[in-house]
């Protein structure tokens, strides 16, 4: 299903896929990141957005803020 939908979106650089369908097609990375983060917040309590070196660590595939209990 994703592959069939994505082929029609080759004119956009970023595609946000959420809840079984394309939620956004855009050339703006910031808009794509914001929508992706918002969609994640609907399902998870500990969403951090973009991984930032020096601010976050990766623990068993999960992004955590430095100092946050792992």
N, CA, C and O atoms as a MOPAC input file, in Angstrom:
PM7 MOZYME 1SCF
protein

 N      0.82600 1    -1.18500 1     0.00000 1
 C      0.00000 1     0.00000 1     0.00000 1
 C      0.87500 1     1.25600 1     0.00000 1
 O      0.61300 1     2.17700 1    -0.77300 1
 N      1.89800 1     1.31400 1     0.84000 1
 C      2.78000 1     2.48300 1     0.88600 1
 C      3.46500 1     2.70300 1    -0.45400 1
 O      3.49600 1     3.82500 1    -0.95900 1
 N      4.01400 1     1.64200 1    -1.03100 1
 C      4.73700 1     1.78800 1    -2.29800 1
 C      3.84400 1     2.30700 1    -3.41000 1
 O      4.29200 1     3.08700 1    -4.24900 1
 N      2.58800 1     1.88700 1    -3.42700 1
 C      1.66300 1     2.36300 1    -4.45600 1
 C      1.38500 1     3.84800 1    -4.29300 1
 O      1.31400 1     4.57400 1    -5.28400 1
 N      1.22500 1     4.31200 1    -3.05300 1
 C      0.94700 1     5.72100 1    -2.78600 1
 C      2.16900 1     6.59600 1    -3.00500 1
 O      2.04200 1     7.72300 1    -3.48400 1
 N      3.33500 1     6.10200 1    -2.66800 1
 C      4.54500 1     6.92300 1    -2.70000 1
 C      4.99200 1     7.22700 1    -4.13400 1
 O      5.63500 1     8.25000 1    -4.36900 1
 N      4.67200 1     6.38000 1    -5.07100 1
 C      5.12200 1     6.62000 1    -6.44500 1
 C      4.52000 1     7.88800 1    -7.03400 1
 O      5.11900 1     8.49200 1    -7.92400 1
 N      3.36100 1     8.30200 1    -6.56400 1
 C      2.74400 1     9.51400 1    -7.09800 1
 C      3.26100 1    10.77300 1    -6.41500 1
 O      2.82200 1    11.87500 1    -6.74500 1
 N      4.17700 1    10.63200 1    -5.47900 1
 C      4.64700 1    11.78700 1    -4.72800 1
 C      6.09500 1    12.13900 1    -5.03700 1
 O      6.75200 1    12.79300 1    -4.22800 1
 N      6.59300 1    11.72800 1    -6.16400 1
 C      8.00400 1    11.94800 1    -6.47600 1
 C      8.34000 1    13.41800 1    -6.67100 1
 O      9.51900 1    13.76400 1    -6.74600 1
 N      7.34700 1    14.29400 1    -6.75600 1
 C      7.63500 1    15.70900 1    -6.93300 1
 C      7.95200 1    16.40000 1    -5.61500 1
 O      8.37900 1    17.55400 1    -5.62100 1
 N      7.75800 1    15.73200 1    -4.49500 1
 C      8.05900 1    16.29900 1    -3.18200 1
 C      9.24100 1    15.57800 1    -2.56700 1
 O      9.41700 1    14.37800 1    -2.77900 1
 N     10.05400 1    16.29700 1    -1.80600 1
 C     11.26200 1    15.71500 1    -1.22200 1
 C     10.98500 1    14.91100 1     0.04600 1
 O     11.70700 1    13.96000 1     0.34600 1
 N      9.93000 1    15.29200 1     0.80100 1
 C      9.64200 1    14.64000 1     2.07300 1
 C      8.19100 1    14.17800 1     2.10700 1
 O      7.28000 1    14.88500 1     1.67500 1
 N      8.00400 1    12.97300 1     2.63100 1
 C      6.66900 1    12.40600 1     2.76900 1
 C      6.53000 1    11.91100 1     4.20400 1
 O      7.37900 1    11.17200 1     4.70100 1
 N      5.44800 1    12.32700 1     4.86400 1
 C      5.16400 1    11.84700 1     6.21400 1
 C      4.04100 1    10.82900 1     6.09800 1
 O      2.94300 1    11.15100 1     5.64400 1
 N      4.32100 1     9.61100 1     6.50700 1
 C      3.37900 1     8.50800 1     6.46800 1
 C      2.90100 1     8.27600 1     7.89500 1
 O      3.70800 1     8.00600 1     8.78500 1
 N      1.60000 1     8.37700 1     8.11800 1
 C      1.07200 1     8.20700 1     9.47100 1
 C     -0.29600 1     7.53300 1     9.41600 1
 O     -1.13900 1     7.87800 1     8.58800 1
 N     -0.49800 1     6.58400 1    10.29700 1
 C     -1.77800 1     5.91400 1    10.45800 1
 C     -2.30200 1     5.31800 1     9.14500 1
 O     -3.49400 1     5.38900 1     8.84600 1
 N     -1.39300 1     4.73900 1     8.37900 1
 C     -1.78200 1     4.01500 1     7.18500 1
 C     -1.96900 1     4.81900 1     5.92100 1
 O     -2.44800 1     4.28600 1     4.91900 1
 N     -1.60200 1     6.09900 1     5.93900 1
 C     -1.72700 1     6.89800 1     4.72300 1
 C     -0.72300 1     8.05400 1     4.75200 1
 O     -0.10500 1     8.33800 1     5.77800 1
 N     -0.58100 1     8.69700 1     3.61900 1
 C      0.31700 1     9.83700 1     3.53200 1
 C     -0.37000 1    11.02800 1     4.19200 1
 O     -1.45400 1    11.43800 1     3.77800 1
 N      0.27300 1    11.58000 1     5.22500 1
 C     -0.28000 1    12.71500 1     5.95100 1
 C      0.19400 1    14.04200 1     5.36900 1
 O     -0.48000 1    15.06400 1     5.50500 1
 N      1.36400 1    14.02000 1     4.71800 1
 C      1.91900 1    15.26200 1     4.17500 1
 C      2.95400 1    14.95300 1     3.10900 1
 O      3.76100 1    14.03500 1     3.25700 1
 N      2.92200 1    15.72800 1     2.03300 1
 C      3.96800 1    15.72400 1     1.01300 1
 C      4.47400 1    17.15700 1     0.94200 1
 O      3.68300 1    18.08100 1     0.75100 1
 N      5.77100 1    17.35500 1     1.09400 1
 C      6.30300 1    18.71000 1     1.14600 1
 C      7.76400 1    18.74700 1     0.71800 1
 O      8.44800 1    17.72400 1     0.69700 1
 N      8.22000 1    19.92200 1     0.38300 1
 C      9.64100 1    20.14600 1     0.13400 1
 C     10.30500 1    20.78200 1     1.35200 1
 O     11.51100 1    21.03000 1     1.33900 1
 N      9.53500 1    21.04500 1     2.39700 1
 C     10.00900 1    21.73700 1     3.59100 1
 C     10.27800 1    20.72900 1     4.71100 1
 O      9.34500 1    20.17500 1     5.29300 1
 N     11.56600 1    20.49700 1     5.01000 1
 C     11.94200 1    19.52900 1     6.03900 1
 C     11.36700 1    19.90400 1     7.40100 1
 O     10.91000 1    19.03000 1     8.13800 1
 N     11.38200 1    21.17600 1     7.74100 1
 C     10.87400 1    21.60500 1     9.04500 1
 C      9.38900 1    21.26700 1     9.20500 1
 O      8.97500 1    20.79600 1    10.26400 1
 N      8.59200 1    21.50000 1     8.17300 1
 C      7.16200 1    21.16300 1     8.23700 1
 C      6.97000 1    19.65500 1     8.40200 1
 O      6.11100 1    19.21200 1     9.16500 1
 N      7.76600 1    18.87700 1     7.68800 1
 C      7.67100 1    17.41500 1     7.78600 1
 C      8.04900 1    16.94700 1     9.19000 1
 O      7.37000 1    16.08800 1     9.75300 1
 N      9.11600 1    17.49300 1     9.76100 1
 C      9.53800 1    17.12200 1    11.11500 1
 C      8.48300 1    17.48300 1    12.15500 1
 O      8.21000 1    16.69800 1    13.06300 1
 N      7.88900 1    18.66700 1    12.02600 1
 C      6.86900 1    19.11600 1    12.98100 1
 C      5.65400 1    18.20200 1    12.92900 1
 O      5.15600 1    17.77600 1    13.97100 1
 N      5.17200 1    17.89600 1    11.72900 1
 C      4.00400 1    17.02400 1    11.62300 1
 C      4.32200 1    15.62300 1    12.13300 1
 O      3.51000 1    15.02200 1    12.83800 1
 N      5.49800 1    15.09700 1    11.78300 1
 C      5.89700 1    13.76800 1    12.25700 1
 C      5.94300 1    13.72900 1    13.78400 1
 O      5.44500 1    12.78600 1    14.40000 1
 N      6.53700 1    14.74800 1    14.38900 1
 C      6.61900 1    14.81300 1    15.84500 1
 C      5.22800 1    14.91100 1    16.46000 1
 O      4.94700 1    14.25000 1    17.45900 1
 N      4.35800 1    15.72500 1    15.87700 1
 C      2.97900 1    15.84700 1    16.37800 1
 C      2.23700 1    14.51700 1    16.29700 1
 O      1.51400 1    14.14900 1    17.22300 1
 N      2.41500 1    13.79900 1    15.19500 1
 C      1.76100 1    12.49000 1    15.04300 1
 C      2.29200 1    11.50200 1    16.07700 1
 O      1.52700 1    10.71000 1    16.62800 1
 N      3.59300 1    11.54400 1    16.34400 1
 C      4.17000 1    10.65500 1    17.35800 1
 C      3.62200 1    10.97200 1    18.73700 1
 O      3.37200 1    10.06100 1    19.52600 1
 N      3.42800 1    12.26000 1    19.04300 1
 C      2.91800 1    12.67800 1    20.34500 1
 C      1.50000 1    12.16300 1    20.59300 1
 O      1.08300 1    12.03500 1    21.74500 1
 N      0.75800 1    11.86700 1    19.53000 1
 C     -0.58700 1    11.31600 1    19.67600 1
 C     -0.54300 1     9.89800 1    20.25100 1
 O     -1.53400 1     9.42100 1    20.80200 1
 N      0.60900 1     9.22500 1    20.12200 1
 C      0.72100 1     7.82700 1    20.53200 1
 C      1.72300 1     7.57500 1    21.65200 1
 O      1.64500 1     6.55200 1    22.33300 1
 N      2.66300 1     8.49900 1    21.84800 1
 C      3.73300 1     8.29100 1    22.82500 1
 C      3.88000 1     9.51300 1    23.72800 1
 O      3.64200 1    10.64300 1    23.30100 1
 N      4.27200 1     9.27700 1    24.97400 1
 C      4.43900 1    10.36800 1    25.92900 1
 C      5.81400 1    10.99700 1    25.88500 1
 O      5.96600 1    12.16300 1    26.25000 1
 N      6.82000 1    10.25700 1    25.44900 1
 C      8.20800 1    10.72900 1    25.54200 1
 C      8.81700 1    11.04600 1    24.17900 1
 O      9.90100 1    10.56100 1    23.85500 1
 N      8.12800 1    11.85100 1    23.38800 1
 C      8.60700 1    12.22200 1    22.05900 1
 C      9.57700 1    13.38900 1    22.19000 1
 O      9.26600 1    14.38200 1    22.84800 1
 N     10.76800 1    13.27700 1    21.56100 1
 C     11.80800 1    14.28200 1    21.68900 1
 C     12.05900 1    15.08200 1    20.42400 1
 O     12.81100 1    16.05600 1    20.45600 1
 N     11.45600 1    14.70100 1    19.32400 1
 C     11.74700 1    15.39700 1    18.07500 1
 C     13.09800 1    14.98100 1    17.53600 1
 O     13.51700 1    13.83600 1    17.70700 1
 N     13.77100 1    15.89800 1    16.89300 1
 C     15.05200 1    15.61700 1    16.24700 1
 C     16.12300 1    15.23800 1    17.27000 1
 O     16.23600 1    15.85700 1    18.32800 1
 N     16.90300 1    14.21600 1    16.93800 1
 C     18.02600 1    13.79100 1    17.76800 1
 C     19.12500 1    14.83400 1    17.66700 1
 O     19.55700 1    15.18300 1    16.56800 1
 N     19.57600 1    15.33200 1    18.80800 1
 C     20.64000 1    16.32400 1    18.82900 1
 C     21.82500 1    15.77800 1    19.61800 1
 O     21.68900 1    15.40800 1    20.78400 1
 N     22.98700 1    15.73200 1    18.97300 1
 C     24.19900 1    15.26300 1    19.63600 1
 C     24.51500 1    16.22300 1    20.78500 1
 O     24.49000 1    17.44100 1    20.61300 1
 N     24.80900 1    15.66400 1    21.94500 1
 C     25.08800 1    16.46700 1    23.12100 1
 C     23.86000 1    16.71500 1    23.97600 1
 O     23.98100 1    17.06700 1    25.15000 1
 N     22.69400 1    16.53900 1    23.40800 1
 C     21.44900 1    16.71700 1    24.15400 1
 C     20.71700 1    15.38700 1    24.36100 1
 O     20.00200 1    15.21400 1    25.34700 1
 N     20.90000 1    14.45700 1    23.43000 1
 C     20.21200 1    13.17100 1    23.47500 1
 C     21.20800 1    12.01900 1    23.41800 1
 O     22.33700 1    12.17600 1    22.95300 1
 N     20.76900 1    10.86500 1    23.89600 1
 C     21.51700 1     9.61900 1    23.76300 1
 C     20.56800 1     8.57600 1    23.19100 1
 O     19.34900 1     8.69200 1    23.31400 1
 N     21.14100 1     7.56200 1    22.56900 1
 C     20.36000 1     6.46500 1    22.02200 1
 C     20.56900 1     5.26100 1    22.92400 1
 O     21.69100 1     4.77900 1    23.07900 1
 N     19.48300 1     4.77600 1    23.51800 1
 C     19.53800 1     3.64500 1    24.43700 1
 C     18.65100 1     2.53300 1    23.90700 1
 O     17.42500 1     2.63300 1    23.95200 1
 N     19.27000 1     1.47600 1    23.40500 1
 C     18.53100 1     0.33300 1    22.87100 1
 C     17.50900 1     0.76900 1    21.82100 1
 O     16.38300 1     0.27100 1    21.78800 1
 N     17.91700 1     1.69900 1    20.97300 1
 C     17.06000 1     2.15200 1    19.88400 1
 C     16.04500 1     3.21000 1    20.27300 1
 O     15.19700 1     3.58300 1    19.46200 1
 N     16.12000 1     3.70300 1    21.51600 1
 C     15.17700 1     4.71400 1    21.99800 1
 C     15.94600 1     5.99600 1    22.31900 1
 O     16.94100 1     5.96000 1    23.04300 1
 N     15.48400 1     7.13200 1    21.77800 1
 C     16.12700 1     8.41200 1    22.03300 1
 C     15.70400 1     8.90900 1    23.41200 1
 O     14.51500 1     8.95800 1    23.72700 1
 N     16.68200 1     9.27500 1    24.22100 1
 C     16.42800 1     9.82100 1    25.55600 1
 C     17.20700 1    11.11400 1    25.70800 1
 O     18.30000 1    11.25500 1    25.16000 1
 N     16.65000 1    12.04900 1    26.44600 1
 C     17.36100 1    13.28000 1    26.76100 1
 C     18.42600 1    12.95300 1    27.80800 1
 O     18.16800 1    12.18900 1    28.73800 1
 N     19.62100 1    13.52900 1    27.66000 1
 C     20.69300 1    13.30100 1    28.62500 1
 C     20.19500 1    13.71500 1    30.00300 1
 O     19.65500 1    14.80800 1    30.17600 1
 N     20.37700 1    12.84800 1    30.96600 1
 C     19.92400 1    13.10900 1    32.31700 1
 C     18.56800 1    12.47300 1    32.61200 1
 O     18.19900 1    12.30200 1    33.77400 1
 N     17.83000 1    12.12400 1    31.56600 1
 C     16.54400 1    11.45200 1    31.74300 1
 C     16.81600 1    10.01600 1    32.19100 1
 O     17.77400 1     9.39100 1    31.73400 1
 N     15.99600 1     9.50700 1    33.06300 1
 C     16.18300 1     8.13300 1    33.54600 1
 C     16.03800 1     7.17600 1    32.36600 1
 O     15.05900 1     7.21400 1    31.62100 1
 N     17.05000 1     6.31300 1    32.22200 1
 C     17.04900 1     5.34700 1    31.11000 1
 C     16.51400 1     4.01600 1    31.56700 1
 O     16.43600 1     3.07700 1    30.77400 1

